[in-house]
């Protein structure tokens, strides 16, 4: 435990979100963090050695003495996991970190329940600048919201409370701009490798510039390329190259239709 720890925190789960929340809390030096996981996992050793967290196996003896409980498990396990938590402190808060689950996914009679959803993609070895990560919050009552916000302010400068429907829409858009675009990166990387056409690193300056432009203009204004110009000749050549790559070919066709539609609306 940190020498001057003011709060006890329980984190359930040992994935990427759990890691980065635990790292931020331990870096702040005023939180004592205990990580619980339902089974042995090699990630737990990193929590113990690198972050000096207490690590516990099994969910049947979760400490009732924590101030904050973070449920950082796959969405389908949140409800079952929440049932394993008992509370001793009257102002303790139980939170899940999912963008796509309602507040009542936490199955408990405890009144102080919340959502602590970081709008960011996490991998284990990322360096995360938490000050720039939007935190989307929700709480069951005024006291819970106040305490969750105070905690969130120690992470980020951008903190907002939204209801479930609003948060779910943001989660959908986050999947589109992050997961879907990364799937396109993976497809492009596979094509370059398959046909020995160069390294994916060749595309990195283009990717960076595409993102940088969005700081200065809207996505529609930033759009370029053959679909934007309705250049059917180039589009036809691309589709011929993709003739043996059915999923990617269909994706190319659908995205071309989307861009044409967007530009027609924008004109």
ABEGO torsion letter per residue (X at the ends): XBAABABBBBBBEABAAAAAAAAAAAAAGABBBBBBBABBBAAAAAAAAAAGBBBBBEAAABBAABABBBBBBBAAAAAAAAAABBBABAABBBBBABAABBAAABBBABABBBBBBBBBBBBAABBBBAAABBBBBBBABAAAAAAAAAAAAAABABBBBBBAAAAAAAAAAAAAAAAAAAAAAAAAAAAAAAAGAEBAAAAAAAAAAAAAAAAABBAAAABBEAAAAGBAAAAAAAAAAAAABAAAAAAAAAAAAAAAAAAAAAX
